[in-house]
Amino acid sequence: MNETARLRPDTNVGGDVEGPGRAGIRTNVGGDVKGSGRAGTRANVGEAIRPTGGVPGGRAADLRAFAGVALRRQRVVGAVAPSSPALARALTTIVPSSGTPVVVELGAGTGPITEAIRGRIAPGGRQVAIDVDREMVAHLRRTRPWLEVLHGDAADLGALLASAGVGRVDAVVSTLPWSLFPVPRQVRMLEEIGRVLTPAGAFTTVTYLPALLLRGAHEFRRRLGRAFEEVLITGPVWRNMPPGLAYVCRRPVPASAAPGGEDHS
Ligand SMILES: C[S@@+](CC[C@H](N)C(=O)[O-])C[C@H]1O[C@@H](n2cnc3c(N)ncnc32)[C@H](O)[C@@H]1O
């Protein structure tokens, strides 16, 4: 059985929704999920993910590629190991499994989230993976020829997608190392994500528990609350190295309407 086929509904996924107040986000670890299952998405807590057929070289090849890049470029990768199936499942609940959705992954790395997206996305959907690192991109292209891979910076998301003929996006899934980015860069990336999402679209991303000790992680959390009307926090997902929280965000606030306007301080 391949990696994706082993995914089980064992993550402690729960949380609480804070409404359009925007000013903050509330964590309700282990609480009930509210406000999920909106148009175009489904709450898949407890649902299995389709097997995806595996990749050449299997998980070992992915791990070797990840370790190679992570050792050389820790400031770009920002993680000690690829995401686990449990984290992948928590982040991909927003992937529509009906219709013809466009799903974009930011910071695809060696592909663990890619596989989970592939296991959920509707058969007529379009799946695009983006990474800034050449070696990660080469690995993805080599091991997953079915995948549409774009090499570039998530800060240029709109332009990157336009170059590939992608207009509006239904779901954006990110494992970008947010706490490593300066605030103006975080803001720009969130604005780009907000601009490409459809009104019913959704965005998920992760923060690692140790990173919560860093100022950048708290700043990012505040920025998320300004960039989206609704931010749901799920987890912790303990079965990941390191454990993390998933943010599930909906209804982007246009940059000019966000509290503080276009303040990038
Ligand atoms: C924490 S790793 C996650 C990799 C993989 N998705 C996983 O879950 O194991 C972060 C990834 O984001 C990529 N990355 C970092 N900064 C980026 C940026 N500005 N634009 C696009 N990708 C970026 C890194 O190259 C790396 O592959």
The ligand as an ORCA input file, in Angstrom:
! r2SCAN-3c Opt
* xyz 0 1
  C       8.620     23.282      4.764
  S       9.045     22.861      3.093
  C       7.571     21.973      2.648
  C       7.809     21.002      1.543
  C       6.645     20.035      1.271
  N       5.465     20.719      0.787
  C       6.283     19.267      2.508
  O       5.179     19.488      3.026
  O       7.086     18.448      2.958
  C       8.846     24.453      2.324
  C       8.978     24.467      0.814
  O       8.692     25.804      0.389
  C       9.603     26.175     -0.644
  N       9.671     27.646     -0.631
  C      10.305     28.448      0.266
  N      10.131     29.739     -0.051
  C       9.337     29.753     -1.167
  C       8.786     30.792     -1.955
  N       9.024     32.071     -1.692
  N       8.029     30.456     -3.020
  C       7.775     29.153     -3.323
  N       8.289     28.127     -2.609
  C       9.050     28.415     -1.539
  C      10.899     25.476     -0.261
  O      11.747     25.320     -1.378
  C      10.360     24.137      0.269
  O      10.249     23.194     -0.751
*
